């Protein structure tokens, strides 16, 4: 049992699920959200009825709307959406205990800068070591204590293992890696690929097409990761192949279900108007395409998703473009 004091920034489904899991490791957990009213309601009902209904909060979880709760934290777990990390990370910087490591859980690339989440965190929270948590995880399953394995990537081995021991339980099993970049790229790009796979399901293109997208999509992840300094081996693990396999094969995935709706002919605005939770792939596709272009990395599947989301291209036209590409060696 860890007995650490943890501060979790972000009380959506994933933040709440991590609060449940880390409380189960024997930690005291402050779970932060923006609204004081929502924090009071969650503390009273002992349930996150908006994002994770039906899961009673563990006694060790203290919902809060105050960042000052981070002043005595042994570690901070940042679970706000990728495009909000800079804003709330900057706000947290004035309160977080000196030397407390950061465990980043958002999977995305920052719009405008093309920065990975670790780069954003180092800029807005200097002086704190950065680690990344990524892998095949559905929040509801983690919250219910079902078996889950994840990658915990941290360049500093000692800090990485300390975080593993803080959050690890019999059901949530972190595997340490030193490859922060590889873990981040795998987590960010798979969300865009999940949209592509959802589109094939919505267009009724069959299982062969989805398998092809997953496999060629993994090649796209590998090319970008190597260009940014990541390692190919990481992508064969939980934060690469594992996460990609889960997200691209279940409509329970927010990104895949968004793709299904696109493939069925709905517009992005129509889809987002009916949703509460964030599908990170929708806001990652544009920055991802720009980052790939800057590094000269060929990512046709991800580029096609960007064209559908940002340019209003029809899924049928992107499919035609992909099927018309020249034949090539599989290793390319």
N, C-alpha and C positions, 0 to 999 in steps of 0.2 A: 504494500500500500504506500503510495507516494507521499501524501500529506503536504503537497505543495499548495501555494495560493496562486490561482490562475485567473487571469482577466481575459474574457472572450469578447471581442469587439464585433458585434453583429449578431442579432437574435432571429435570423431567418431560420428556415428548416435545418440547414447544415450547422449553423452556429448552435442552435438548440440541441441538435443531435450530439455534437461534440461536447456540449456541456454535460449531457447525460452520461456519455462515455467516460469523460475525464472525472466526473464526480464518482463514477463507479470505481475509479482507480484510487479513491481515498482522498481526493483533493477538495479544497474549498474553492468554489467557482463563482465569480461575479460575471453575470451575463448581461452585457450592455446593449441597450437600444436607445434610439433618439427620443422617444416619447415618454415622458414621466407617467402619463396616464396608462400607456400600454405596459410599462414596467410594473405599476401598481396592480393592474388587472392580472398580469401573469403571476405576480407574487401572491395575490389573493386566491386565484383559481388554481394555482400550481399546475398550469398547463399553457402551452403556446397554442391557443385555439385558432389563430390565424394561419400559422405555417405548419404546425405539427400537432393537429388535434388528436385526442385520444391517448396521448402519452403523458402520464403524470410526471411532473418534475421531481427529480431527486431532492431530498432535504438539503443537501449541501449546495444547491444552486440558489444564488441570490440575484434575482433580476434587478437591474438598476439602470437609471438614465444618467448617472453621474460618472464622468471620466476620472474623478478623484479616487474611485475605487481601485484604480490601477497603481496607486502610489506605493503599495506594499506587495505588488505582484511578484512572484518568482519567475513568471513567464507570461507573455501576452500572445493570445491566439487571435489572429486577425481574419475575420470571416465576412467582412463587408464586400459587396460586389467589386469587381476589378476596377471599374471606372470611378469608384468612390474611395479607393484606398488612399490616394494622395490627400484628399480632403480630410478624412477622419484620422489618418495616420499623423498628419500635421497637428491636428487637435489633440491627439493622444500624447504627442511628444512632450508637452509641458507637464504631464502627470505621471508618465510611466517611470517606475522605479529604475534608478541607474543600473545598467548592466543586465537588465532583464532581457533574455533572448526573445526573438519574435518568431512565431510559427505562422507562416502565411498559408492561407487555405483557398483564396480566390484563384480561379483558373482563367487567365485572360492576358491581354496585351493592352497597354494604355493607349487610348486614342490620342492623336496629336503628337505624342513623343515616340511611340513604338517601343516603349520601355516594358521589360518584364517586371512582374510584381516585386521581385527581389531588388531590382534597380530603383523602383519607386520607393520601397521601404528604406533603402539605404540613404536616399536623399531626404526623406521627411522624418526619419527616425535615426539620425546618425548616432553612433556609439552603442548600438544594439546589434548583437549577432543575429543573422538571418537564417532561418530554416524554412523549408517548404514541405507541406503535407499534401500528397497527391496519390491518386489510385482509384480503383473501382469501388465507388461508394454511393449507395442511395441512402439519403438521410434517414428515412423511416426505418430502414433495417438496422442501421447503426444505433438509432435511439431505442430500438426494441431489444438490443443486445444480441443480434444475430451475428454469426462469425464474419469478420471483415479483415482484410489485410491491406496495408497501405505502405507507400514509400515515404519515409521521412528523410529528406535530403538536407544535409548541412555540411559545409566545407570543413568546419571544425569538428573532428570526430568526437572529442570529449563533450562538447555542447550537444551534438546530435544524440549521443547515447543518453545524456541526461534528460533530454526531451522524450526520448523513447521510453525511459523508465517513468517519467512523469505521467504520460498519457496512456501507456500500454496496459491492456487488460487481457484476460483469457479470450474475450470476443473481439477486441480491437487490437490487432497485431501490427505494429509498425516495424518496418524493415529499414535499417539505416543505409543511406547512400551518401557519397560525397558529391554527387553530380547534381548540383542545384539547377543548372541550366537545362539539362536533359529532362529532369522531372517537370520543370515549368513548361517547357515547350510541349512535352507530351500532353500535359493537362490542358493547355490552352487550345492547341490545334484540334484535339479530339472533339471538342465541342462544335467546331465548325464542320468537321467530318460527320458528326452525328446528324446535323441538319441535312447534309447531303444524303445520308442513308435514309432519313425520314422521307425525303422527297421521293426516293425510289419506291418506298412503300406506298406513299400516297398516289404515285403514278402507276402502281401495280406493275412494276418492272421485273419483279421476281427476286428470288433469293440469290441467284447467280450474280445479279447486278450489285446487290448489297455486299456480297462477299468480295467482289472485285473492288468496290469503293473502299472497303476496310483495308484491303491489302495494299492497294496503290496509295491509299491515304497514309498508311504507315510509312511508305517510302517517302512521301512528302514531309512527314514529321522528321524522318531521319535526315533528310537533306538540310532542313532548316536548323535542326539541332546541331549538326556538325558545323554548319557555317557560323553558329553563335558560340561554339566552343564546348558543346555537350558531347556525350559519348554514346555511340550506337548501342552498346550493351544495355544502357539504362532503358532504352525503348523496348527491349525484350522483357522488361519487368512489369511491375504493378502499375507504375505511373505512365507506361507506354502502352504495350499490348493489352495489359489487364484492363486499364481504364477505357481504352478504345473499344475493346470487345463488349464490355458492359453497356457503354453508352450508345453504341451503334446497333444494338440488338434488342432493345426494350423500349416500347412506347412510354414506359414509366419515366424515361429520360425526358427532361424538359426540352432539351435541344432536339432530340429526335422527334418528339411529338410536334414541335414547331415545324420541322421539316415535313412531316406527314400532312399537316394542314396546308403548307405551301404547295405540296405535290397534288393536293386535291383541288387547288385553284383559289384558295383564300389569299388575301393580301396580308403583308406583314402587319399593317396597321390594324386590320380586323382581328388578327390573332392576338396581338399584344393588348388590345383593348379588353380582352376577356381574362387576362392573366394577373395573378398576384405575384408569383415568383419570377425571378430573373432567369432568362435563358442566355447564359454568358456568350454563347456562340454568335448571337445576333450582333453584339457590340464588339466582338473580337474579329469578325471577318474582315472588316475594312482595315484596321491597324495591322492585321496579319499580312494581308496582301501588300501593304506598303512596306512592311518590314522585309518580306521576302524579295520584293523588287529591289530594295536598297542593297541587299546582299547578293543579288543575282541568282536567287533560288527559284527554280521552276516548281510551282504549286498549282497545277491547272484545276484540280477539284476544288480546292479552297478558293481560288480565284473565281470559279463559276458560282459558288455560293455567294461570294461578295457581290457579283453582278446581279444576282437575283434579289438580294436584300437591298442593295443601295441604288442600282440602276433600273430596277423594275424589269429586268430581263425575264423572259418566261423560262420555266424549268425545261420545257421542250427544246428551246433554242440552245440552252447550255448543254443538254444531253446530246444534241446533234453536233455541237462543237467538240465535245469530248470524244464522240465516236468517230469523228473525222480526223483526229490527230494521226500523224504518221506512226506506223509500227516502229517499235524500238526494242532494244534488249531489256530484259526484265531487271537487270542490275542497275539500269540508269534511272 
